Amino acid sequence: MVTLILIGLLGGLITAVSPCILPVLPVVFLAGGTGRGQDAGKPARSPGGTEVGGGAAGDGGRAADERGSGGTADGAVASAPPAAPARVPRNRRPYAVVAGLVVSFAFFTLLGVTIISALGLPQDILRYVGLGLLVLIGLGLIFPPVERLLEKPFARLPQRQVNKEGSAFALGLGLGLLYVPCAGPVLAAITIAGARGEISSDIVVLTLSFAVGTAVPLLVFALAGRRVADRVAAFRRRARGLRIAAGCLMIALALGLALDVTAAIQRSLPDYTSGVQKKIEDSDAARQQLSGLYDNSNKELSRCEDGADELRSCGKAPALEGIDSWFNTPGDRPVDLKSLRGKVTLVDFWTYSCINCQRAVPHLRDWERAYRDAGLRIIGVHSPEFAFEKKRSNVVAGAEKLGVDWPVALDNDLTTWDNYRNRFWPAKYLIDAEGTVRYFKFGEGEYDKTEKMIRELLRQADPTVTLPEPTGRAMDDLAADRTPETYLSNLRIRGYVGTPLVDDRPTAYRFPKSSLPVNKLSLDGTWTAGYEQFTAGKDAKLAFTYRAKNANLVLAGTGKVTVLVNGEATKTISVTGSPTLYRLTDDKDARTARLELRVDEGIQAYVFTFG
């Protein structure tokens, strides 16, 4: 039991610092430092109603005036003992926000599916409730009467200060419903048990320890927000403005989550916690502790190791069973693995909202494009992590947005997940032409190795097959000279040539007369060069000579960007909303080209990435 608790705690700690939870961090930070609007900057009162603490900070709580108690005609004043300073209530909002998030996430992860099914509610109702709460709390920070309305359910609680933190706790409840962290084996065990209603003492202990582990970094972040608000005089003077800004941020976050804008930003970040997560959650000790939380069938799969260096025989491929429905097949008919004998099959376990899965999709697309004619077939098994991922329309829309056009099976009851003894999103299983599992890879990374195994299996299936150049090797060969990630930041930019950059004010720039070398960029027209982004002004243009298969740029604002490659206009991009990654070019092979962008005024450009 102690080992299980430690695994849960460490898993929660890793999850709470992963890129998957970045969208909630600004809200947690600001929520920790925003008190009630009517309290900000006002003096406290003594029990007798006398104001104390007014005026300058640290006045010792002296009364604003002194009155005599005798009321004599000669004005004699009788001494009265000074009123004790009123104790200023401590801002407990950080604890309330994190407590609400942890309670909501733990409760609904374990019991949400059971409750929804029992009441006959839509599978994504919890997500809508979370979005609604986030908007309401945002409105409460902007409009105090709304906040008082939200605090009414807590009015019966005896402690006044607890009552006042009711909206903060409600905010945490809403965030918990929208909290979609990267899932490793620990969270997989919890969510799957909750989805099936198989709640044991081990699952409860694992859930609570995971929730506590998650809470620690979030609480530190919230307390940092409170400390900044308490210590920085500008925050105290502008408490009302800060609350309005926090409210607007929460409403913007709700809109971003509803439109899936935040996912694009998360996909552009590296999964910097995956290595640590795998070492802890998929270690021998963890597997031994978590093994009892999984179905024990198809033990032959344990013959294989995750990401092995060679093909092995791991037993007959388990059936795709318990599938709710299919799409991306003729007439949405199911696919039987037996019908794919003679082909090499890649079974990919994924969910459309999992950032790790989203980052893996481009590699699957490359393999589908390169090897389909040689006999490769990909089947996506969508095994939901959360209730809203069970809704078919959500999955279809998510798959379309990601460019998933191969057959997808909705494994809503996680039957096929169990058949494959799976523990990760994403996970890839390679099945040879005879129907035997030969290799599997959990999580992101080692794409070149997986592609190598695909090629070996295709040759085993047909020794005469002609295979294209490896997509992975092409990327490896390019890695040394591929144009690196380039930030449009006045302090972090590299490879810039042309008119010297001027910090933080609109400036007219001109392209150099000579041609741009590879990995160099330049500006033309009016730009404002800031630390986080460059903002386009009148007649703004940007030129970049790059080497890669594709070029991408994170953009924000509203307007259009015209893309020219080697002087020829290739596309016009419509930009709208928060920072989002936009694909500028997409070539089959790597090449060196001059990219020129003509950017509408007001659009913000953040960072170039190349693939």
VENDA-V775536 format. One record per residue. RES is the residue in one letter. OMEGA is omega in radians with two decimals (* if undefined). D_LAST is the distance of its C-alpha to the last C-alpha in Angstrom with 1 decimal. Layout:
res = (RES & RES)
omega = (OMEGA & OMEGA)
d_last = (D_LAST & D_LAST)
This chain:
res = (M & V & T & L & I & L & I & G & L & L & G & G & L & I & T & A & V & S & P & C & I & L & P & V & L & P & V & V & F & L & A & G & G & T & G & R & G & Q & D & A & G & K & P & A & R & S & P & G & G & T & E & V & G & G & G & A & A & G & D & G & G & R & A & A & D & E & R & G & S & G & G & T & A & D & G & A & V & A & S & A & P & P & A & A & P & A & R & V & P & R & N & R & R & P & Y & A & V & V & A & G & L & V & V & S & F & A & F & F & T & L & L & G & V & T & I & I & S & A & L & G & L & P & Q & D & I & L & R & Y & V & G & L & G & L & L & V & L & I & G & L & G & L & I & F & P & P & V & E & R & L & L & E & K & P & F & A & R & L & P & Q & R & Q & V & N & K & E & G & S & A & F & A & L & G & L & G & L & G & L & L & Y & V & P & C & A & G & P & V & L & A & A & I & T & I & A & G & A & R & G & E & I & S & S & D & I & V & V & L & T & L & S & F & A & V & G & T & A & V & P & L & L & V & F & A & L & A & G & R & R & V & A & D & R & V & A & A & F & R & R & R & A & R & G & L & R & I & A & A & G & C & L & M & I & A & L & A & L & G & L & A & L & D & V & T & A & A & I & Q & R & S & L & P & D & Y & T & S & G & V & Q & K & K & I & E & D & S & D & A & A & R & Q & Q & L & S & G & L & Y & D & N & S & N & K & E & L & S & R & C & E & D & G & A & D & E & L & R & S & C & G & K & A & P & A & L & E & G & I & D & S & W & F & N & T & P & G & D & R & P & V & D & L & K & S & L & R & G & K & V & T & L & V & D & F & W & T & Y & S & C & I & N & C & Q & R & A & V & P & H & L & R & D & W & E & R & A & Y & R & D & A & G & L & R & I & I & G & V & H & S & P & E & F & A & F & E & K & K & R & S & N & V & V & A & G & A & E & K & L & G & V & D & W & P & V & A & L & D & N & D & L & T & T & W & D & N & Y & R & N & R & F & W & P & A & K & Y & L & I & D & A & E & G & T & V & R & Y & F & K & F & G & E & G & E & Y & D & K & T & E & K & M & I & R & E & L & L & R & Q & A & D & P & T & V & T & L & P & E & P & T & G & R & A & M & D & D & L & A & A & D & R & T & P & E & T & Y & L & S & N & L & R & I & R & G & Y & V & G & T & P & L & V & D & D & R & P & T & A & Y & R & F & P & K & S & S & L & P & V & N & K & L & S & L & D & G & T & W & T & A & G & Y & E & Q & F & T & A & G & K & D & A & K & L & A & F & T & Y & R & A & K & N & A & N & L & V & L & A & G & T & G & K & V & T & V & L & V & N & G & E & A & T & K & T & I & S & V & T & G & S & P & T & L & Y & R & L & T & D & D & K & D & A & R & T & A & R & L & E & L & R & V & D & E & G & I & Q & A & Y & V & F & T & F & G)
omega = (-3.14 & 3.12 & 3.13 & 3.11 & 3.13 & 3.11 & 3.11 & 3.14 & -3.12 & 3.09 & 3.10 & 3.12 & -3.14 & -3.13 & -3.04 & 3.08 & -3.13 & -3.14 & -3.08 & -3.09 & -3.12 & -3.11 & -3.08 & -3.03 & 3.12 & 3.14 & 3.12 & -3.12 & -3.10 & -3.13 & 3.14 & -3.08 & -3.11 & 3.08 & 3.13 & -3.10 & -3.09 & 3.14 & -2.99 & 3.06 & -3.14 & -3.14 & 3.04 & 3.13 & 3.04 & 3.13 & 3.13 & 3.09 & -3.13 & 3.12 & 3.06 & 3.08 & 3.13 & -3.14 & -3.08 & 3.12 & 3.06 & 3.14 & 3.06 & 3.07 & 3.12 & 3.12 & -3.11 & 3.09 & 3.13 & 3.13 & 3.02 & -3.11 & -3.06 & 3.13 & -3.08 & -3.08 & -3.09 & 3.08 & 3.10 & -3.08 & 3.09 & 3.13 & 3.07 & 3.14 & -3.12 & 3.10 & 3.11 & 3.13 & 3.08 & 3.13 & -3.13 & -3.12 & -3.13 & 3.12 & -3.12 & -3.11 & 3.13 & -3.14 & -3.12 & -3.14 & -3.09 & 3.10 & 3.12 & -3.14 & -3.10 & 3.14 & -3.11 & -3.10 & -3.10 & -3.07 & -3.03 & 3.03 & -3.13 & -2.97 & -3.06 & -3.11 & 3.14 & -3.14 & -3.12 & -3.14 & -3.11 & -3.11 & -3.14 & -3.10 & 3.06 & -3.06 & -3.09 & -3.12 & -3.12 & 3.11 & 3.11 & 3.09 & 3.12 & 3.11 & 3.12 & 3.11 & -3.13 & 3.10 & 3.14 & 3.12 & 3.08 & 3.10 & 3.11 & 3.10 & -3.14 & -3.09 & -3.09 & 3.12 & 3.10 & 3.13 & 3.11 & 3.09 & 3.13 & -3.10 & -3.10 & 3.13 & -3.11 & -3.03 & -3.11 & 3.13 & -3.00 & -3.06 & -3.13 & -3.09 & 3.07 & 3.11 & -3.08 & 3.12 & -3.12 & -3.13 & 3.10 & 3.10 & 3.10 & 3.07 & 3.10 & 3.10 & 3.13 & 3.12 & 3.13 & 3.11 & -3.11 & -3.04 & -3.09 & -3.08 & 3.04 & -3.01 & 2.94 & -3.10 & -3.12 & 3.14 & 3.08 & 3.13 & -3.11 & -3.06 & -3.13 & 3.09 & 3.11 & -3.14 & -3.12 & -3.08 & -3.12 & -3.04 & 3.12 & 3.11 & 3.11 & -3.13 & 3.12 & 3.12 & 3.14 & -3.13 & -3.12 & 3.14 & 3.09 & -3.14 & 3.11 & 3.10 & 3.10 & -3.03 & -3.01 & 3.13 & 3.14 & 3.11 & 3.09 & -3.14 & 3.13 & 3.11 & 3.07 & 3.08 & 3.11 & -3.11 & 3.12 & -3.13 & -3.12 & -2.98 & -3.06 & -3.05 & -3.12 & 3.11 & -3.13 & -3.13 & -3.08 & -3.08 & -3.12 & 3.11 & 3.12 & 3.12 & 3.13 & 3.12 & 3.12 & 3.11 & 3.11 & 3.12 & -3.14 & 3.10 & 3.11 & 3.10 & 3.12 & 3.12 & 3.13 & 3.11 & -3.13 & -3.11 & 3.10 & 3.13 & -3.07 & -3.11 & -3.13 & 3.12 & -3.12 & -3.13 & -3.11 & -3.13 & 3.07 & 3.10 & -2.99 & 3.14 & -3.00 & -3.11 & 3.13 & -3.13 & -3.10 & -3.13 & -3.09 & -3.00 & 3.12 & 3.08 & 3.12 & -3.13 & -3.13 & -3.14 & 3.14 & -3.13 & -3.06 & -3.06 & 3.14 & -3.12 & -3.13 & 3.05 & -3.00 & -3.12 & 3.09 & -3.10 & -3.12 & -3.13 & 3.13 & 3.06 & -3.11 & 3.05 & 3.10 & 3.07 & 3.14 & -3.09 & 3.14 & 3.10 & 3.10 & 3.06 & -3.03 & 3.11 & -3.13 & 3.14 & 3.10 & -3.11 & 3.01 & -2.99 & 3.09 & -3.08 & -3.13 & 3.11 & 3.13 & 2.89 & -3.00 & 3.01 & 3.11 & -3.13 & -3.09 & 3.13 & -3.13 & 3.08 & 3.09 & -3.13 & 3.14 & 3.14 & -3.12 & 3.07 & -3.04 & 3.07 & 2.99 & -3.04 & 3.03 & 3.07 & -3.07 & 3.05 & -3.04 & 2.90 & -2.99 & -3.11 & 3.14 & -3.10 & 3.11 & 3.13 & -3.13 & -3.13 & 3.14 & -3.04 & -3.13 & 3.11 & 3.09 & 3.11 & 3.12 & -3.12 & 3.10 & -3.12 & -3.03 & -2.92 & -3.13 & -3.13 & 3.13 & 3.06 & 3.12 & 3.01 & 3.12 & 3.05 & 3.08 & 3.07 & -3.08 & -3.13 & -2.94 & 3.05 & -3.10 & -3.01 & -3.08 & 3.11 & 3.07 & -3.07 & -3.04 & -3.10 & 3.08 & -3.10 & -3.13 & 3.13 & 3.12 & 3.13 & 3.14 & 3.14 & -3.12 & -3.12 & 3.10 & -3.11 & 3.06 & -3.09 & 3.14 & 3.09 & 3.11 & -3.09 & -2.98 & 3.12 & 3.08 & 3.12 & 3.13 & 3.03 & 3.11 & -3.12 & -3.11 & 3.14 & -3.02 & -3.13 & -2.98 & 2.79 & -0.17 & 3.04 & -3.08 & 3.11 & 3.12 & -3.12 & -3.09 & -3.06 & 3.14 & 3.10 & -3.14 & 3.05 & -3.06 & -3.05 & 2.96 & -3.12 & 3.11 & 3.04 & -3.12 & 3.01 & 3.13 & -3.14 & 3.12 & 3.13 & 3.11 & 3.12 & 3.09 & 3.12 & 3.08 & -3.10 & 3.12 & 3.13 & 3.10 & 3.11 & 3.10 & -3.14 & -3.13 & -3.09 & -3.11 & -3.05 & 3.05 & -3.07 & 3.05 & 3.07 & 3.13 & 3.09 & -3.14 & -3.12 & 3.10 & 3.12 & 3.12 & 3.13 & -3.10 & -2.97 & -3.07 & -3.07 & 3.08 & 3.13 & -3.08 & 3.02 & -3.03 & 3.14 & 3.00 & -3.06 & -3.09 & 3.12 & -3.03 & -3.10 & 3.06 & 3.13 & -3.13 & 3.04 & 3.12 & 3.14 & -3.13 & -3.13 & 3.06 & -3.03 & 2.81 & 2.98 & -3.10 & -3.08 & 3.09 & -3.13 & 3.09 & 3.04 & 3.04 & -3.12 & 3.14 & 3.14 & -3.13 & 3.03 & 3.10 & 3.13 & 3.08 & 3.10 & -3.13 & -3.11 & 3.05 & -3.05 & -3.07 & 3.08 & 2.96 & -3.07 & 3.13 & -3.12 & -3.08 & -3.09 & 2.98 & -3.13 & -3.08 & 3.02 & -3.10 & 3.08 & -3.07 & 3.06 & 3.09 & 3.11 & -3.10 & 3.03 & -3.02 & 3.01 & -3.14 & 3.02 & -3.13 & 3.08 & -3.09 & -3.14 & 3.05 & -3.08 & 3.07 & -3.13 & -3.13 & 3.14 & -3.09 & 3.06 & 3.09 & -3.08 & 3.04 & 3.08 & -3.09 & 3.06 & -3.10 & 3.12 & -3.08 & 3.13 & 3.00 & -3.08 & 3.02 & -3.11 & 3.09 & 3.00 & -3.07 & -3.12 & -3.11 & 3.13 & 3.12 & 3.09 & -3.13 & 3.11 & -3.14 & -3.10 & 3.13 & -3.12 & 3.09 & 3.10 & 3.03 & -3.08 & 3.05 & 3.12 & 3.06 & 3.13 & 3.02 & -2.84 & 3.09 & -3.12 & 3.09 & 3.13 & -3.14 & 3.13 & -2.98 & -3.01 & 3.01 & 2.96 & -3.06 & -3.11 & *)
d_last = (45.5 & 44.7 & 41.7 & 40.5 & 40.9 & 39.0 & 36.1 & 36.1 & 36.3 & 33.5 & 31.3 & 32.1 & 31.5 & 28.0 & 27.3 & 28.7 & 26.2 & 23.1 & 20.4 & 21.9 & 25.0 & 23.8 & 25.1 & 28.6 & 28.8 & 29.7 & 32.3 & 33.8 & 33.9 & 35.7 & 37.9 & 39.2 & 40.6 & 42.0 & 45.6 & 47.9 & 48.1 & 52.0 & 52.1 & 49.9 & 52.1 & 55.4 & 58.1 & 59.0 & 62.4 & 65.0 & 66.6 & 69.4 & 67.2 & 67.2 & 64.0 & 62.7 & 59.8 & 59.8 & 59.3 & 57.6 & 55.6 & 57.7 & 61.1 & 62.4 & 63.0 & 66.3 & 67.8 & 67.5 & 71.4 & 74.5 & 77.4 & 80.9 & 82.1 & 85.8 & 85.8 & 89.0 & 90.5 & 90.4 & 86.7 & 86.9 & 83.7 & 83.6 & 80.9 & 78.3 & 75.9 & 72.4 & 70.0 & 67.5 & 64.0 & 61.9 & 59.0 & 55.7 & 53.7 & 50.7 & 47.3 & 46.3 & 43.4 & 40.7 & 42.6 & 43.2 & 39.6 & 38.3 & 41.3 & 40.7 & 37.0 & 37.9 & 40.9 & 39.1 & 36.1 & 38.3 & 40.9 & 38.9 & 36.4 & 39.5 & 41.8 & 39.7 & 39.4 & 43.1 & 44.2 & 42.2 & 43.4 & 47.0 & 47.0 & 45.3 & 42.7 & 39.3 & 36.6 & 34.6 & 37.7 & 36.8 & 33.6 & 35.5 & 38.2 & 35.7 & 34.2 & 37.8 & 38.9 & 36.1 & 37.2 & 40.8 & 40.3 & 38.5 & 41.4 & 43.8 & 42.4 & 42.8 & 46.1 & 48.4 & 50.6 & 47.6 & 47.1 & 50.8 & 50.5 & 47.7 & 49.8 & 52.9 & 52.0 & 52.3 & 55.6 & 57.8 & 56.3 & 58.9 & 56.8 & 56.2 & 53.1 & 51.6 & 52.4 & 50.6 & 47.4 & 47.4 & 44.7 & 42.5 & 43.1 & 42.4 & 39.1 & 38.2 & 39.2 & 36.9 & 33.9 & 34.7 & 34.4 & 30.9 & 29.8 & 27.0 & 25.9 & 23.5 & 25.8 & 26.7 & 29.8 & 32.2 & 31.1 & 30.8 & 34.4 & 35.6 & 34.0 & 35.0 & 38.5 & 38.8 & 37.6 & 40.3 & 43.0 & 43.4 & 44.2 & 45.7 & 46.8 & 43.8 & 41.4 & 43.1 & 43.1 & 39.4 & 38.6 & 40.8 & 39.4 & 35.8 & 36.8 & 38.5 & 35.6 & 33.3 & 36.0 & 36.3 & 33.1 & 33.4 & 37.1 & 36.2 & 33.8 & 36.5 & 39.2 & 37.2 & 37.1 & 40.9 & 41.5 & 39.7 & 41.7 & 44.9 & 44.6 & 43.1 & 45.8 & 43.6 & 42.5 & 46.2 & 47.3 & 44.6 & 44.7 & 45.1 & 42.1 & 40.0 & 41.1 & 40.2 & 36.7 & 36.2 & 37.5 & 35.2 & 32.2 & 33.3 & 33.7 & 30.3 & 28.8 & 30.8 & 29.4 & 25.8 & 26.4 & 28.2 & 25.5 & 22.6 & 21.2 & 21.0 & 18.7 & 15.8 & 16.3 & 16.7 & 13.5 & 11.7 & 13.8 & 13.7 & 16.6 & 18.7 & 21.8 & 20.8 & 22.1 & 25.4 & 25.8 & 25.6 & 28.0 & 30.5 & 30.4 & 29.8 & 32.2 & 35.3 & 37.5 & 35.4 & 35.2 & 39.0 & 39.6 & 37.4 & 38.4 & 41.4 & 39.3 & 37.7 & 39.3 & 40.6 & 40.2 & 38.3 & 38.8 & 37.6 & 34.0 & 34.8 & 35.1 & 31.3 & 29.3 & 26.0 & 23.3 & 26.0 & 25.4 & 27.3 & 28.3 & 31.4 & 33.9 & 33.7 & 36.2 & 36.3 & 33.5 & 35.0 & 35.7 & 33.7 & 36.7 & 37.6 & 35.0 & 35.8 & 34.2 & 31.4 & 29.2 & 26.9 & 29.7 & 32.5 & 35.0 & 33.2 & 35.1 & 34.3 & 32.7 & 34.9 & 33.2 & 36.2 & 35.3 & 32.1 & 34.0 & 32.8 & 29.2 & 26.6 & 25.9 & 23.2 & 24.7 & 22.3 & 24.1 & 22.4 & 23.4 & 21.8 & 22.3 & 21.0 & 17.9 & 17.2 & 17.5 & 15.3 & 12.3 & 13.2 & 13.6 & 10.2 & 11.0 & 14.4 & 13.6 & 11.9 & 15.1 & 17.3 & 16.2 & 16.4 & 19.6 & 21.7 & 23.9 & 24.3 & 25.8 & 23.2 & 24.1 & 22.4 & 24.6 & 23.6 & 26.5 & 26.4 & 28.6 & 29.1 & 29.1 & 31.1 & 33.7 & 31.8 & 29.2 & 32.1 & 32.6 & 31.4 & 30.6 & 28.3 & 26.4 & 26.3 & 25.0 & 22.3 & 21.2 & 21.1 & 19.1 & 16.4 & 16.6 & 18.6 & 20.8 & 22.3 & 25.7 & 26.1 & 29.2 & 30.5 & 31.9 & 33.7 & 36.4 & 34.0 & 36.1 & 33.3 & 31.6 & 34.9 & 35.3 & 32.1 & 33.2 & 29.8 & 29.1 & 25.5 & 23.0 & 20.8 & 22.4 & 21.9 & 25.0 & 25.1 & 28.3 & 29.6 & 31.6 & 34.8 & 33.8 & 33.3 & 30.6 & 29.2 & 26.3 & 24.7 & 22.0 & 22.5 & 19.9 & 16.3 & 14.8 & 15.9 & 13.8 & 14.4 & 18.0 & 18.3 & 16.9 & 19.4 & 22.1 & 21.3 & 21.7 & 24.9 & 26.4 & 25.7 & 27.6 & 30.3 & 30.8 & 31.0 & 31.4 & 31.3 & 27.9 & 25.5 & 21.9 & 18.8 & 16.5 & 14.8 & 11.3 & 11.1 & 12.8 & 10.6 & 7.7 & 10.7 & 12.0 & 9.2 & 9.1 & 12.3 & 11.6 & 8.0 & 8.7 & 9.3 & 9.6 & 12.6 & 15.4 & 17.9 & 20.8 & 23.9 & 24.0 & 20.4 & 18.9 & 18.0 & 17.9 & 20.2 & 22.9 & 25.7 & 28.4 & 28.7 & 27.3 & 30.1 & 29.8 & 30.2 & 32.1 & 31.5 & 31.3 & 31.1 & 28.4 & 28.2 & 25.5 & 26.6 & 28.6 & 26.7 & 23.3 & 20.3 & 18.9 & 15.3 & 13.7 & 16.7 & 17.4 & 20.7 & 22.7 & 25.5 & 28.0 & 28.8 & 26.5 & 27.4 & 25.4 & 25.7 & 24.6 & 22.3 & 21.3 & 22.1 & 24.4 & 24.9 & 28.5 & 30.4 & 28.6 & 25.3 & 22.6 & 19.5 & 18.1 & 15.0 & 14.3 & 10.7 & 9.1 & 5.8 & 5.6 & 5.2 & 6.7 & 8.2 & 11.6 & 14.1 & 17.4 & 21.0 & 24.3 & 25.7 & 25.3 & 23.1 & 20.3 & 20.4 & 17.3 & 18.2 & 16.2 & 18.4 & 21.3 & 21.1 & 20.8 & 18.3 & 18.6 & 20.3 & 19.0 & 21.7 & 21.2 & 23.6 & 24.3 & 22.7 & 19.3 & 16.7 & 12.9 & 12.8 & 10.3 & 11.3 & 10.0 & 9.0 & 9.9 & 11.0 & 10.3 & 8.6 & 11.0 & 12.4 & 13.7 & 15.6 & 14.6 & 17.7 & 18.3 & 21.9 & 22.4 & 25.4 & 27.7 & 27.2 & 23.5 & 21.8 & 18.3 & 16.9 & 13.5 & 10.4 & 6.9 & 3.8 & 0.0)
